[in-house]
Amino acid sequence: MATLKQTALLEFVDMGTSPLPAGTTIKTDFGVTPPAAPADPSAAPVETVYHTVMTGAGLQTASVTRSSAGAYQIAFVLKSDASGTFAEYTTSHTKQILAIVLDKIVISTPTIESPITSGNGVITGKFTQAEAQTLAVQLRSGALPIPIKVVESRTVGATLGEESIRKSVLAGIIGLSVVVLFMAFNYQLPGLIADLALICYALFSLMLFKMIPVTLTLPGIAGFILSVGMAVDANVLIFERLKEELRAGRNLRQSIDLAWSRAWPSIRDSNTSTLITCAILFIFGNTFGASMVKGFSVTLALGVLLSLFTAIIVTRTFLHTVLDRIKLADHPRWFGL
């Protein structure tokens, strides 16, 4: 951890009657120890050092307003302890330049038109709305008397990034394997069929990521891993319904169709709510520049849509293809009954 000592970012500088253009870098006497006088003054280089009348610590707030003529201007308010200094200076330096300097760079050179004794004043000029807002923001940000501290600094090299990706992929493989084993042990034969559909889901997802293409960042991988768990929730709902229908004495074909139709409202609503959340995260990422959130939302949304496809088409087709050929009475244990 490192700490950066911050001098006053914002300074109000006495520039006399000769303003410098905005963007000029200057030297001021604020916080600078005067150098020792040279032995031969005529040989010393002449360098202008401007006097700092007040720092940004004396500024309370600044905002954009409009004059009676409709022109944009910046209204500012000084703190009580700075008002006296400002009043004294502006009274004795009317019609002179009081430059506004941020990080030793001139950003504005307003002229003192009249003494400012109340602690409130305005900066006028031929400002557009954007220019006035920019200057007001610079005044407010430069007035913060807060030291800058580097709380944390990390450098992620290629090796560390590759290691993170590798571990994330490994976590995805482990998660997929656990889900496959759970479905096989808990639902027996239908669970094995669901595992086959889940493998198809994983292959479809990777194919889609390659075709779009989708860059698998760490948040993107996290979204994909989460979607793996969501891909099997439809199968859980369908198979629990399937058990109930089989226990009620219906045959396999009827049980499969009823299980699907009765589980569909829950599947539809849960996946729809997830897609809405993904849309909100994507919009948030676009608005506030949170690209990591966007990657997560994109992979999760694609995973949800593919899970719906595998549940509606793949799993149901596999169930009818395999189970319609089996007599339930001969193999009840294959269905966890």
Backbone hydrogen bonds, N-H to C=O, Kabsch-Sander energy under -0.5 kcal/mol:
donor,donor_aa,acceptor,acceptor_aa,energy
2,A,150,V,-0.9
4,L,148,I,-1.3
5,K,3,T,-0.6
7,T,5,K,-0.6
10,L,142,G,-1.0
11,E,101,V,-2.7
12,F,54,M,-3.1
13,V,11,E,-0.6
13,V,99,A,-2.9
14,D,51,H,-2.9
15,M,13,V,-0.6
15,M,97,I,-2.3
16,G,97,I,-0.5
18,S,15,M,-1.5
23,G,106,V,-3.5
24,T,21,P,-1.6
26,I,104,K,-2.5
27,K,48,T,-0.5
29,D,50,Y,-2.0
32,V,29,D,-1.2
43,A,40,D,-1.8
44,A,40,D,-0.7
44,A,41,P,-0.8
47,E,45,P,-0.7
50,Y,27,K,-2.8
50,Y,48,T,-0.5
51,H,14,D,-0.6
53,V,12,F,-2.6
53,V,51,H,-0.7
54,M,12,F,-1.3
56,G,10,L,-2.7
58,G,55,T,-1.7
59,L,56,G,-1.7
60,Q,77,V,-2.7
61,T,77,V,-1.5
63,S,75,A,-2.5
65,T,73,Q,-3.0
67,S,71,A,-2.8
70,G,67,S,-1.7
72,Y,127,F,-0.6
73,Q,65,T,-2.6
74,I,123,I,-2.1
75,A,63,S,-2.8
75,A,73,Q,-0.6
76,F,121,G,-2.8
77,V,61,T,-2.3
78,L,119,G,-3.2
79,K,58,G,-2.9
82,A,79,K,-1.3
83,S,79,K,-1.3
84,G,80,S,-0.7
86,F,82,A,-2.3
87,A,83,S,-2.7
88,E,84,G,-2.4
89,Y,85,T,-2.2
90,T,86,F,-2.7
91,T,87,A,-1.7
92,S,88,E,-1.4
93,H,89,Y,-1.1
95,K,112,I,-3.7
96,Q,93,H,-1.6
97,I,16,G,-4.0
98,L,110,P,-2.3
99,A,13,V,-2.2
99,A,97,I,-0.6
100,I,108,S,-3.1
101,V,11,E,-3.0
101,V,99,A,-0.6
102,L,105,I,-2.8
103,D,9,L,-2.7
103,D,101,V,-0.5
105,I,102,L,-1.1
106,V,24,T,-2.8
107,I,100,I,-2.9
108,S,100,I,-1.3
112,I,96,Q,-2.7
113,E,111,T,-1.0
117,T,115,P,-0.7
121,G,76,F,-2.1
123,I,74,I,-2.5
124,T,122,V,-0.6
127,F,72,Y,-0.5
127,F,125,G,-1.8
132,A,128,T,-2.4
133,Q,129,Q,-2.4
134,T,130,A,-2.3
135,L,131,E,-2.3
136,A,132,A,-2.3
137,V,133,Q,-2.3
138,Q,134,T,-2.3
139,L,135,L,-2.3
140,R,136,A,-2.4
141,S,137,V,-2.9
142,G,138,Q,-2.2
143,A,139,L,-0.9
144,L,141,S,-1.1
146,I,144,L,-0.9
150,V,2,A,-1.5
151,V,149,K,-1.1
156,V,154,R,-0.5
157,G,155,T,-0.8
161,G,157,G,-2.3
162,E,158,A,-2.3
163,E,159,T,-2.1
164,S,160,L,-2.2
165,I,161,G,-2.2
166,R,162,E,-2.4
167,K,163,E,-2.4
168,S,164,S,-2.1
169,V,165,I,-2.5
170,L,166,R,-2.2
171,A,167,K,-2.3
172,G,168,S,-2.1
173,I,169,V,-2.3
174,I,170,L,-2.5
175,G,171,A,-2.7
176,L,172,G,-2.5
177,S,173,I,-2.2
178,V,174,I,-2.5
179,V,175,G,-2.1
180,V,176,L,-2.2
181,L,177,S,-2.4
182,F,178,V,-2.5
183,M,179,V,-2.4
184,A,180,V,-2.0
185,F,181,L,-2.5
186,N,182,F,-2.4
187,Y,183,M,-2.1
188,Q,184,A,-1.0
189,L,334,W,-2.8
191,G,187,Y,-0.7
192,L,188,Q,-1.9
193,I,189,L,-2.0
194,A,190,P,-2.4
195,D,191,G,-2.2
196,L,192,L,-1.9
197,A,193,I,-2.0
198,L,194,A,-2.4
199,I,195,D,-2.3
200,C,196,L,-1.9
201,Y,197,A,-2.2
202,A,198,L,-2.3
203,L,199,I,-2.3
204,F,200,C,-2.7
205,S,201,Y,-2.5
206,L,202,A,-2.2
207,M,203,L,-2.2
208,L,204,F,-2.5
209,F,205,S,-2.7
210,K,206,L,-1.7
211,M,207,M,-1.9
212,I,208,L,-2.2
214,V,209,F,-3.0
216,L,214,V,-0.6
217,T,215,T,-1.7
221,I,217,T,-2.7
222,A,218,L,-2.2
223,G,219,P,-2.2
224,F,220,G,-1.9
225,I,221,I,-2.7
226,L,222,A,-2.3
227,S,223,G,-1.9
228,V,224,F,-1.3
229,G,225,I,-1.2
230,M,226,L,-1.7
231,A,227,S,-1.8
232,V,228,V,-0.7
232,V,229,G,-0.6
233,D,229,G,-0.5
234,A,230,M,-0.6
236,V,232,V,-2.0
237,L,233,D,-2.1
238,I,234,A,-2.4
239,F,235,N,-2.9
240,E,236,V,-2.2
241,R,237,L,-1.8
242,L,238,I,-2.3
243,K,239,F,-2.3
244,E,240,E,-1.7
245,E,241,R,-2.3
246,L,242,L,-2.4
247,R,243,K,-2.5
248,A,244,E,-1.2
249,G,246,L,-1.5
250,R,245,E,-1.8
255,S,251,N,-2.5
256,I,252,L,-2.8
257,D,253,R,-2.1
258,L,254,Q,-2.7
259,A,255,S,-2.8
260,W,256,I,-2.2
261,S,257,D,-2.4
262,R,258,L,-2.4
263,A,259,A,-1.5
264,W,260,W,-1.6
267,I,263,A,-2.0
268,R,264,W,-3.1
269,D,265,P,-2.3
270,S,266,S,-2.2
271,N,267,I,-2.0
272,T,268,R,-2.2
273,S,269,D,-2.2
274,T,270,S,-1.6
275,L,271,N,-2.2
276,I,272,T,-2.2
277,T,273,S,-2.0
278,C,274,T,-2.3
279,A,275,L,-2.2
280,I,276,I,-2.1
281,L,277,T,-2.4
282,F,278,C,-2.4
283,I,279,A,-2.4
284,F,280,I,-2.5
285,G,281,L,-2.3
286,N,282,F,-1.9
287,T,283,I,-2.4
288,F,284,F,-2.6
289,G,285,G,-0.7
290,A,284,F,-0.5
291,S,289,G,-1.8
293,V,290,A,-0.6
294,K,290,A,-1.5
295,G,291,S,-2.1
296,F,292,M,-1.9
297,S,293,V,-2.5
298,V,294,K,-2.5
299,T,295,G,-2.0
300,L,296,F,-2.1
301,A,297,S,-2.4
302,L,298,V,-2.5
303,G,299,T,-2.1
304,V,300,L,-2.4
305,L,301,A,-2.3
306,L,302,L,-2.4
307,S,303,G,-2.3
308,L,304,V,-2.0
309,F,305,L,-1.9
310,T,306,L,-2.7
311,A,307,S,-2.3
312,I,308,L,-2.8
313,I,309,F,-2.8
314,V,309,F,-1.0
315,T,310,T,-4.0
316,R,311,A,-0.7
317,T,313,I,-2.0
318,F,314,V,-2.7
319,L,315,T,-2.5
320,H,316,R,-2.1
321,T,317,T,-2.4
322,V,318,F,-2.3
323,L,319,L,-2.5
324,D,319,L,-0.6
324,D,320,H,-1.1
325,R,322,V,-1.0
326,I,323,L,-1.7
328,L,326,I,-0.6
330,D,327,K,-0.9
331,H,327,K,-1.1
334,W,331,H,-0.9
335,F,332,P,-1.5
336,G,333,R,-1.4
337,L,332,P,-1.7
